[in-house]
C-alpha cells in the first residue's frame, strides 16, 4: 500500500490580477509521495517559478486544493502557512541568499531562529548540517571566503537543518560551473537516497533526467513524462 501523499495538488491554478488577468498556472493535478525525487523542467516564463512558489507555500493558488501531508493549506492563515513552511520545507535557490556578514554556521543556524530553538542547539544543529554536506571544516568561513559550490552547500545545509520533509530546489546549479554543479547534484542525489523527498525546478533537460520522475511545464500546463526512470 502506498503511503499517504506528501503533496497532492487538485486542480490548482494561479491567475495574477489584471487588468487584464494573467493566467500563470493552468488547473493542475500532481501527487508526490514521500521519498520521491521529481524534477519540473521548462523554459523561462513557462510557469516553473509559479509552481515552485505554490509548492513552497510562498504564493497561495487562486483555485484548487493543495494538501501537504494530508492537510489542506488553502484554509490556513498566512501565519500557519509560514510556520508549516519553516518546519516541513527546505528551500534552496539559485542565488544562495546567504548573509555576507555571517559565517557559514551562523547562516545555517538562522534556519532555526524563528522556530524558537535555543542558541546552543541551533549552533550544534548547524555544525551537524554543514558536516552532512561536506563542510564540517568551513563552519567559521564567511560567504566571501567560499567558492560558489561551497556557498550552495551552505544553502543546502540551511535548508536541511530543520529536518524538513521536502527539499525544494530552484535552479540550484544555475550559478555554478559544470564541474561544481555535478558535485551539488550528486549531493542532492545522496540526500534523496537517504530518504528525503526532493523536487527540483530546472530549465536543463539533462539535469531533469537525473530524477525518478520528470514533469515538464509549458505555458503553465504540466505534462508528466510517463514510463521512465532516472538516469543517474
N, C-alpha and C positions, 0 to 999 in steps of 0.2 A: 504494500500500500504506500502510495506517495505521501510524503509529509505535507502538512498544510503549506500552501504557497507563502513565500516571504512577501512577494509582490503580486498583486492582482489589479490590473487596470481593466475597467469595464466601460467601454465607450467613452473613454477620457478624451477630452478635446480642450483646446485653448484658442480663444479668439481675442486679439487685442482690440480695445475700443477705438473707434474712429473719431471723427469721420474720415474716410469710410472704415468700417471694421476690417481687421486684417486677420484671417484665419492662419494660425501658426502650426496647429496640430489637428489633423482630422480625427474624427472619432476612432479611438484605438483600443484594442483588446490586447493585453500582454500578461502572461503568467510566468513568474520566475520562482523556482523552488530553492530552498536553502542548499548551498554548496554548488550552485551552478556558476559558470563563467560565460557571460553573454557580452558580445560586442554589438554596438549600434554604429553602422557606418553610413556616411552620407557626405555630400559636398557642403561647402559653406552656404548657409541660407536654406538648408534642407529641412530644418526643424530639430536638429540634434540638440542644440542648446536649450530649446524649449522643453524637449523631453527630459533632459537632464535636470532642469530646474524643477520640473514636476516631480520626478523621482526623488530628488533630494529635498523635497518639501520646502523649496525656496519660493516657487510660484504655485498658486492654487489654480487648478483647472476650472474652466468656465462651464464644463459639462462633464457628466460621467462620475464614476466612483473609483477611488484609489484606496485599496486596502493594503496596509502594511502590517504583516504579522497577524492578519485577520481583523485588524481594527480599521474602521473607515475614517481616513484622515480628513475627508471633506467636511465632517461635522465638528472637527476640532477647532478650538480657539487658536489664534496665532501663537499664543504663549505655549499651548500644549504641543503644537506642531514644532516649534523651536526646540522644546525640551526633547521631543521624540528624535528629532534630527541629531541633537547633541549626544544622545545616549545610544542610538542604534545605527547611525550612518556616518561613515568616514568619507570625507570629500578630498579629492586630490585634483589640483588644477594645473594647467599648462604653465602658468606664470609663477608657481611655487607659493606666493603670498606669505613669505617669511618676513618677520620684523628685523630690519637690518641691525638694530642696536641690541638685539637679544641673541644669546648663544643658542646653539642647536638644542641643548637641553631645555632652555627656557622657552624656545619656540614650541617644542613638543609639549611641555608641561601646560602651556596655555590651552591646549585641547581639553584639559580637565578643570580649568579655572572656574567655569560657570556651572560646574556640577557640584560645587561645594566640597571637593576633595581637599583634605588638609595639605599644607605645603610640602611636608616631608614625603607624604605618599605620592604627590604629584611628581616630585623630583625623582623618586625611585622608579615610578612607572615610566617616566620619560627616558631614564637611562636604560631600562629594560627594552623599551620600544626601539631606541636607537641601536642597541645591540642586535635586535632582531633583524634590522635592515642593514647590518654590517658596518655600523658607525659607532661602535662602542668606544673607540679611541678618539672620537671627534666631538665629544659632548660639550666641550668648552669653546669650540670654534664659532666665530661669527659667520654669517652667510657670505660676507665678502671674502672670507678665507677658504670657502668651499668651492669645489667645482660644480658645474651645472648638474651633473649626475648626483653628487653628494647632496646638493640642495633639494633635489627632487626626493631623495631618500629620506631627508629630514621631514619633508612634507608628508611622505607616506607614513613615517613614524608618528607624526602628529595625528594623522587620520586613524592610526591603529591604537593609539594609547588608551582610548576608552573602550577597547574591545568591542567594536561595532559588529552588527550582524551583516552589514553590507559595506563594501568598499566601492565607491562610485568615482570613477576616474574620467576626467575631461581632458582629452588630448594630452596625456601625461608625458609623452615624449616629444611634443611639438617644438620645444626649445632646445632639444638635445641633438648632438651629432649621432650618426648611425651606430657607432660602437657603444657609446654611453647609453643610447636608447635601448639597445639589446639587453644590457645589464639590468635596466629598470624593468623591462618587460619580463625578463627571467625572474626577477624578484616578485613581480605580481603573480606570475605563474606558480611560484613556490608558495605564496600566501594562499592561493586558491587550492593547491594540492594539500595544504594543511587544514582545509575545511572552510575557508572564508568564501562567502558569496561575492562575486565580482561582476560589476557592469562597467564596461569601458566604452566611452564615446570617442570615435576617431573618424578621420577622413581617409585613412590609409587602409586599403583593402588587404594588403599583406599583413598588417598588424591585426586587423579584424579577424583574419582566418586562424589566428592562434587559439581562439576560444572554442568552447564546446558548441556554442550556438552563435549564429550570426544573423542579425536583423538589419536590413537596410531601410533607409528613410529617404524619401524623395518628395519634395513639396508637401511635407507634413504627413505623408502616408507611410506607415510601416509595412514592410513585407518580410515575413520570416523565410529564411533560406533553409528549406527542409532537407532532411536526408543527408546531413553532413556532420562531420566531427572535426574537432580542432586538429591542426596540422603543426603541432609543436615540433 
